[in-house]
Amino acid sequence: MRRERFDKMNVVPFIDIVLVLLVIVLATATFVTNKTIKVDLPQASSQKKEDKKSIVLAIDKEGKYFFDKENLSLDALKQKLGELDPKKDSVSLHTDKETAFHYFVDVIDFMKEKGFENISIVTKQ
């Protein structure tokens, strides 16, 4: 009986295993969320998808302001908002449903004063 010479390695099974592992990692990674600011959003009957490129402003139930996950005072938040382009930049506002209304009004009033055109108020459906 004659044996064939082993010149090449078959890598197809290796590629199949790697692709299966990649699918498993990608499928489980979509379930992981990175929420650092606890905001319980109010409900609304209509909902539009949030723009992923927008700047996120959040107000928690204690009235703390967050600019892209950075805790700021109202004056520092106004300064950061003043550095943005009101015509081009999109801002998403996340406000806890327990937040006092005046915190929300302070931010919206400043943004309207500066002429922001792309403001989204985020709710859950």
CNS distance restraints for C-alpha pairs under 8 A (distance, minus, plus):
assign (resid  11 and name CA) (resid  15 and name CA) 6.27 0.50 0.50
assign (resid  12 and name CA) (resid  16 and name CA) 6.26 0.50 0.50
assign (resid  13 and name CA) (resid  17 and name CA) 6.31 0.50 0.50
assign (resid  14 and name CA) (resid  18 and name CA) 6.27 0.50 0.50
assign (resid  15 and name CA) (resid  19 and name CA) 6.14 0.50 0.50
assign (resid  16 and name CA) (resid  20 and name CA) 6.24 0.50 0.50
assign (resid  17 and name CA) (resid  21 and name CA) 6.24 0.50 0.50
assign (resid  18 and name CA) (resid  22 and name CA) 6.11 0.50 0.50
assign (resid  19 and name CA) (resid  23 and name CA) 6.20 0.50 0.50
assign (resid  20 and name CA) (resid  24 and name CA) 6.31 0.50 0.50
assign (resid  21 and name CA) (resid  25 and name CA) 6.21 0.50 0.50
assign (resid  22 and name CA) (resid  26 and name CA) 6.13 0.50 0.50
assign (resid  23 and name CA) (resid  27 and name CA) 5.96 0.50 0.50
assign (resid  24 and name CA) (resid  28 and name CA) 6.20 0.50 0.50
assign (resid  25 and name CA) (resid  29 and name CA) 5.99 0.50 0.50
assign (resid  26 and name CA) (resid  30 and name CA) 6.55 0.50 0.50
assign (resid  27 and name CA) (resid  31 and name CA) 7.46 0.50 0.50
assign (resid  28 and name CA) (resid  32 and name CA) 7.11 0.50 0.50
assign (resid  36 and name CA) (resid  69 and name CA) 7.22 0.50 0.50
assign (resid  37 and name CA) (resid  58 and name CA) 7.83 0.50 0.50
assign (resid  37 and name CA) (resid  60 and name CA) 7.47 0.50 0.50
assign (resid  37 and name CA) (resid  69 and name CA) 6.94 0.50 0.50
assign (resid  38 and name CA) (resid  60 and name CA) 6.78 0.50 0.50
assign (resid  39 and name CA) (resid  58 and name CA) 7.60 0.50 0.50
assign (resid  39 and name CA) (resid  59 and name CA) 7.39 0.50 0.50
assign (resid  39 and name CA) (resid  60 and name CA) 5.47 0.50 0.50
assign (resid  39 and name CA) (resid  61 and name CA) 7.22 0.50 0.50
assign (resid  39 and name CA) (resid  94 and name CA) 7.13 0.50 0.50
assign (resid  39 and name CA) (resid  95 and name CA) 6.50 0.50 0.50
assign (resid  39 and name CA) (resid  96 and name CA) 4.74 0.50 0.50
assign (resid  39 and name CA) (resid  97 and name CA) 7.90 0.50 0.50
assign (resid  40 and name CA) (resid  95 and name CA) 7.53 0.50 0.50
assign (resid  40 and name CA) (resid  96 and name CA) 4.75 0.50 0.50
assign (resid  40 and name CA) (resid  97 and name CA) 5.98 0.50 0.50
assign (resid  40 and name CA) (resid  98 and name CA) 7.81 0.50 0.50
assign (resid  41 and name CA) (resid  94 and name CA) 6.90 0.50 0.50
assign (resid  41 and name CA) (resid  95 and name CA) 6.16 0.50 0.50
assign (resid  41 and name CA) (resid  96 and name CA) 5.02 0.50 0.50
assign (resid  41 and name CA) (resid  97 and name CA) 5.53 0.50 0.50
assign (resid  41 and name CA) (resid 122 and name CA) 7.28 0.50 0.50
assign (resid  41 and name CA) (resid 123 and name CA) 5.26 0.50 0.50
assign (resid  41 and name CA) (resid 124 and name CA) 5.95 0.50 0.50
assign (resid  42 and name CA) (resid  95 and name CA) 7.80 0.50 0.50
assign (resid  42 and name CA) (resid  96 and name CA) 6.76 0.50 0.50
assign (resid  42 and name CA) (resid  97 and name CA) 4.89 0.50 0.50
assign (resid  42 and name CA) (resid 123 and name CA) 5.37 0.50 0.50
assign (resid  42 and name CA) (resid 124 and name CA) 6.21 0.50 0.50
assign (resid  43 and name CA) (resid 123 and name CA) 5.49 0.50 0.50
assign (resid  43 and name CA) (resid 124 and name CA) 4.87 0.50 0.50
assign (resid  43 and name CA) (resid 125 and name CA) 5.35 0.50 0.50
assign (resid  44 and name CA) (resid 123 and name CA) 6.12 0.50 0.50
assign (resid  44 and name CA) (resid 124 and name CA) 6.33 0.50 0.50
assign (resid  44 and name CA) (resid 125 and name CA) 5.41 0.50 0.50
assign (resid  45 and name CA) (resid 125 and name CA) 6.00 0.50 0.50
assign (resid  46 and name CA) (resid 125 and name CA) 6.87 0.50 0.50
assign (resid  47 and name CA) (resid 123 and name CA) 7.15 0.50 0.50
assign (resid  47 and name CA) (resid 124 and name CA) 7.24 0.50 0.50
assign (resid  47 and name CA) (resid 125 and name CA) 6.30 0.50 0.50
assign (resid  50 and name CA) (resid  54 and name CA) 7.98 0.50 0.50
assign (resid  50 and name CA) (resid  92 and name CA) 7.43 0.50 0.50
assign (resid  50 and name CA) (resid 120 and name CA) 7.56 0.50 0.50
assign (resid  50 and name CA) (resid 122 and name CA) 7.36 0.50 0.50
assign (resid  51 and name CA) (resid  90 and name CA) 7.83 0.50 0.50
assign (resid  51 and name CA) (resid  92 and name CA) 7.91 0.50 0.50
assign (resid  53 and name CA) (resid  90 and name CA) 7.42 0.50 0.50
assign (resid  54 and name CA) (resid  89 and name CA) 6.94 0.50 0.50
assign (resid  54 and name CA) (resid  90 and name CA) 4.69 0.50 0.50
assign (resid  54 and name CA) (resid  91 and name CA) 5.16 0.50 0.50
assign (resid  54 and name CA) (resid  92 and name CA) 6.13 0.50 0.50
assign (resid  55 and name CA) (resid  67 and name CA) 7.60 0.50 0.50
assign (resid  55 and name CA) (resid  68 and name CA) 6.44 0.50 0.50
assign (resid  55 and name CA) (resid  89 and name CA) 7.51 0.50 0.50
assign (resid  55 and name CA) (resid  90 and name CA) 6.17 0.50 0.50
assign (resid  55 and name CA) (resid  91 and name CA) 4.70 0.50 0.50
assign (resid  55 and name CA) (resid  92 and name CA) 6.02 0.50 0.50
assign (resid  56 and name CA) (resid  66 and name CA) 7.99 0.50 0.50
assign (resid  56 and name CA) (resid  67 and name CA) 6.13 0.50 0.50
assign (resid  56 and name CA) (resid  68 and name CA) 5.11 0.50 0.50
assign (resid  56 and name CA) (resid  69 and name CA) 7.80 0.50 0.50
assign (resid  56 and name CA) (resid  91 and name CA) 5.97 0.50 0.50
assign (resid  56 and name CA) (resid  92 and name CA) 4.92 0.50 0.50
assign (resid  56 and name CA) (resid  93 and name CA) 6.16 0.50 0.50
assign (resid  56 and name CA) (resid  94 and name CA) 7.33 0.50 0.50
assign (resid  57 and name CA) (resid  65 and name CA) 7.28 0.50 0.50
assign (resid  57 and name CA) (resid  66 and name CA) 5.60 0.50 0.50
assign (resid  57 and name CA) (resid  67 and name CA) 4.86 0.50 0.50
assign (resid  57 and name CA) (resid  68 and name CA) 6.26 0.50 0.50
assign (resid  57 and name CA) (resid  69 and name CA) 7.99 0.50 0.50
assign (resid  57 and name CA) (resid  91 and name CA) 7.02 0.50 0.50
assign (resid  57 and name CA) (resid  92 and name CA) 6.00 0.50 0.50
assign (resid  57 and name CA) (resid  93 and name CA) 4.83 0.50 0.50
assign (resid  57 and name CA) (resid  94 and name CA) 6.07 0.50 0.50
assign (resid  58 and name CA) (resid  65 and name CA) 5.87 0.50 0.50
assign (resid  58 and name CA) (resid  66 and name CA) 4.96 0.50 0.50
assign (resid  58 and name CA) (resid  67 and name CA) 6.71 0.50 0.50
assign (resid  58 and name CA) (resid  68 and name CA) 7.97 0.50 0.50
assign (resid  58 and name CA) (resid  69 and name CA) 7.88 0.50 0.50
assign (resid  58 and name CA) (resid  93 and name CA) 5.75 0.50 0.50
assign (resid  58 and name CA) (resid  94 and name CA) 4.49 0.50 0.50
assign (resid  58 and name CA) (resid  95 and name CA) 5.66 0.50 0.50
assign (resid  59 and name CA) (resid  63 and name CA) 5.74 0.50 0.50
assign (resid  59 and name CA) (resid  64 and name CA) 5.52 0.50 0.50
assign (resid  59 and name CA) (resid  65 and name CA) 4.79 0.50 0.50
assign (resid  59 and name CA) (resid  66 and name CA) 6.32 0.50 0.50
assign (resid  59 and name CA) (resid  93 and name CA) 7.94 0.50 0.50
assign (resid  59 and name CA) (resid  94 and name CA) 6.32 0.50 0.50
assign (resid  59 and name CA) (resid  95 and name CA) 4.81 0.50 0.50
assign (resid  59 and name CA) (resid  96 and name CA) 6.34 0.50 0.50
assign (resid  59 and name CA) (resid  99 and name CA) 7.27 0.50 0.50
assign (resid  59 and name CA) (resid 103 and name CA) 7.53 0.50 0.50
assign (resid  59 and name CA) (resid 104 and name CA) 7.58 0.50 0.50
assign (resid  60 and name CA) (resid  64 and name CA) 5.57 0.50 0.50
assign (resid  60 and name CA) (resid  65 and name CA) 6.99 0.50 0.50
assign (resid  60 and name CA) (resid  95 and name CA) 6.23 0.50 0.50
assign (resid  60 and name CA) (resid  96 and name CA) 5.26 0.50 0.50
assign (resid  60 and name CA) (resid  99 and name CA) 6.40 0.50 0.50
assign (resid  61 and name CA) (resid  95 and name CA) 7.86 0.50 0.50
assign (resid  61 and name CA) (resid  96 and name CA) 5.45 0.50 0.50
assign (resid  61 and name CA) (resid  97 and name CA) 7.29 0.50 0.50
assign (resid  61 and name CA) (resid  98 and name CA) 5.17 0.50 0.50
assign (resid  61 and name CA) (resid  99 and name CA) 4.29 0.50 0.50
assign (resid  61 and name CA) (resid 100 and name CA) 7.46 0.50 0.50
assign (resid  62 and name CA) (resid  99 and name CA) 6.57 0.50 0.50
assign (resid  63 and name CA) (resid  99 and name CA) 6.16 0.50 0.50
assign (resid  63 and name CA) (resid 100 and name CA) 7.15 0.50 0.50
assign (resid  63 and name CA) (resid 103 and name CA) 6.28 0.50 0.50
assign (resid  64 and name CA) (resid  71 and name CA) 7.01 0.50 0.50
assign (resid  64 and name CA) (resid  72 and name CA) 7.40 0.50 0.50
assign (resid  64 and name CA) (resid  73 and name CA) 7.36 0.50 0.50
assign (resid  65 and name CA) (resid  71 and name CA) 5.83 0.50 0.50
assign (resid  65 and name CA) (resid  72 and name CA) 5.53 0.50 0.50
assign (resid  65 and name CA) (resid  73 and name CA) 6.33 0.50 0.50
assign (resid  65 and name CA) (resid  74 and name CA) 6.75 0.50 0.50
assign (resid  65 and name CA) (resid  77 and name CA) 7.33 0.50 0.50
assign (resid  66 and name CA) (resid  70 and name CA) 5.08 0.50 0.50
assign (resid  66 and name CA) (resid  71 and name CA) 4.48 0.50 0.50
assign (resid  66 and name CA) (resid  72 and name CA) 5.78 0.50 0.50
assign (resid  66 and name CA) (resid  77 and name CA) 7.82 0.50 0.50
assign (resid  67 and name CA) (resid  71 and name CA) 6.60 0.50 0.50
assign (resid  67 and name CA) (resid  72 and name CA) 6.95 0.50 0.50
assign (resid  67 and name CA) (resid  77 and name CA) 6.86 0.50 0.50
assign (resid  72 and name CA) (resid  76 and name CA) 5.78 0.50 0.50
assign (resid  72 and name CA) (resid  77 and name CA) 5.85 0.50 0.50
assign (resid  73 and name CA) (resid  77 and name CA) 6.07 0.50 0.50
assign (resid  74 and name CA) (resid  78 and name CA) 6.14 0.50 0.50
assign (resid  75 and name CA) (resid  79 and name CA) 6.25 0.50 0.50
assign (resid  76 and name CA) (resid  80 and name CA) 6.25 0.50 0.50
assign (resid  77 and name CA) (resid  81 and name CA) 6.12 0.50 0.50
assign (resid  78 and name CA) (resid  82 and name CA) 5.97 0.50 0.50
assign (resid  78 and name CA) (resid 107 and name CA) 7.92 0.50 0.50
assign (resid  78 and name CA) (resid 110 and name CA) 7.26 0.50 0.50
assign (resid  79 and name CA) (resid  83 and name CA) 6.57 0.50 0.50
assign (resid  80 and name CA) (resid  84 and name CA) 7.02 0.50 0.50
assign (resid  81 and name CA) (resid 111 and name CA) 7.64 0.50 0.50
assign (resid  82 and name CA) (resid 114 and name CA) 7.44 0.50 0.50
assign (resid  84 and name CA) (resid  89 and name CA) 6.61 0.50 0.50
assign (resid  85 and name CA) (resid  89 and name CA) 5.57 0.50 0.50
assign (resid  85 and name CA) (resid 116 and name CA) 7.90 0.50 0.50
assign (resid  86 and name CA) (resid 114 and name CA) 6.82 0.50 0.50
assign (resid  86 and name CA) (resid 115 and name CA) 5.74 0.50 0.50
assign (resid  86 and name CA) (resid 116 and name CA) 4.16 0.50 0.50
assign (resid  86 and name CA) (resid 117 and name CA) 6.31 0.50 0.50
assign (resid  86 and name CA) (resid 118 and name CA) 7.72 0.50 0.50
assign (resid  87 and name CA) (resid 115 and name CA) 7.51 0.50 0.50
assign (resid  87 and name CA) (resid 116 and name CA) 6.14 0.50 0.50
assign (resid  87 and name CA) (resid 117 and name CA) 5.92 0.50 0.50
assign (resid  87 and name CA) (resid 118 and name CA) 7.41 0.50 0.50
assign (resid  88 and name CA) (resid 118 and name CA) 7.67 0.50 0.50
assign (resid  89 and name CA) (resid 116 and name CA) 7.98 0.50 0.50
assign (resid  89 and name CA) (resid 118 and name CA) 6.84 0.50 0.50
assign (resid  90 and name CA) (resid 117 and name CA) 7.79 0.50 0.50
assign (resid  90 and name CA) (resid 118 and name CA) 4.76 0.50 0.50
assign (resid  90 and name CA) (resid 119 and name CA) 6.09 0.50 0.50
assign (resid  90 and name CA) (resid 120 and name CA) 7.74 0.50 0.50
assign (resid  91 and name CA) (resid 118 and name CA) 6.21 0.50 0.50
assign (resid  91 and name CA) (resid 119 and name CA) 4.96 0.50 0.50
assign (resid  91 and name CA) (resid 120 and name CA) 6.15 0.50 0.50
assign (resid  92 and name CA) (resid 119 and name CA) 5.94 0.50 0.50
assign (resid  92 and name CA) (resid 120 and name CA) 4.58 0.50 0.50
assign (resid  92 and name CA) (resid 121 and name CA) 5.88 0.50 0.50
assign (resid  92 and name CA) (resid 122 and name CA) 6.51 0.50 0.50
assign (resid  93 and name CA) (resid 119 and name CA) 7.30 0.50 0.50
assign (resid  93 and name CA) (resid 120 and name CA) 5.97 0.50 0.50
assign (resid  93 and name CA) (resid 121 and name CA) 4.83 0.50 0.50
assign (resid  93 and name CA) (resid 122 and name CA) 5.90 0.50 0.50
assign (resid  94 and name CA) (resid 121 and name CA) 6.39 0.50 0.50
assign (resid  94 and name CA) (resid 122 and name CA) 5.33 0.50 0.50
assign (resid  94 and name CA) (resid 123 and name CA) 7.44 0.50 0.50
assign (resid  95 and name CA) (resid  99 and name CA) 6.84 0.50 0.50
assign (resid  95 and name CA) (resid 104 and name CA) 7.26 0.50 0.50
assign (resid  95 and name CA) (resid 121 and name CA) 7.98 0.50 0.50
assign (resid  95 and name CA) (resid 122 and name CA) 7.59 0.50 0.50
assign (resid  99 and name CA) (resid 103 and name CA) 7.24 0.50 0.50
assign (resid  99 and name CA) (resid 104 and name CA) 7.90 0.50 0.50
assign (resid 100 and name CA) (resid 104 and name CA) 7.46 0.50 0.50
assign (resid 101 and name CA) (resid 105 and name CA) 6.33 0.50 0.50
assign (resid 102 and name CA) (resid 106 and name CA) 6.02 0.50 0.50
assign (resid 103 and name CA) (resid 107 and name CA) 6.68 0.50 0.50
assign (resid 104 and name CA) (resid 108 and name CA) 6.26 0.50 0.50
assign (resid 105 and name CA) (resid 109 and name CA) 5.71 0.50 0.50
assign (resid 106 and name CA) (resid 110 and name CA) 6.30 0.50 0.50
assign (resid 107 and name CA) (resid 111 and name CA) 6.22 0.50 0.50
assign (resid 108 and name CA) (resid 112 and name CA) 6.08 0.50 0.50
assign (resid 109 and name CA) (resid 113 and name CA) 6.09 0.50 0.50
assign (resid 110 and name CA) (resid 114 and name CA) 6.29 0.50 0.50
assign (resid 111 and name CA) (resid 115 and name CA) 6.28 0.50 0.50
assign (resid 111 and name CA) (resid 116 and name CA) 5.49 0.50 0.50
assign (resid 112 and name CA) (resid 116 and name CA) 5.72 0.50 0.50
assign (resid 112 and name CA) (resid 117 and name CA) 7.97 0.50 0.50
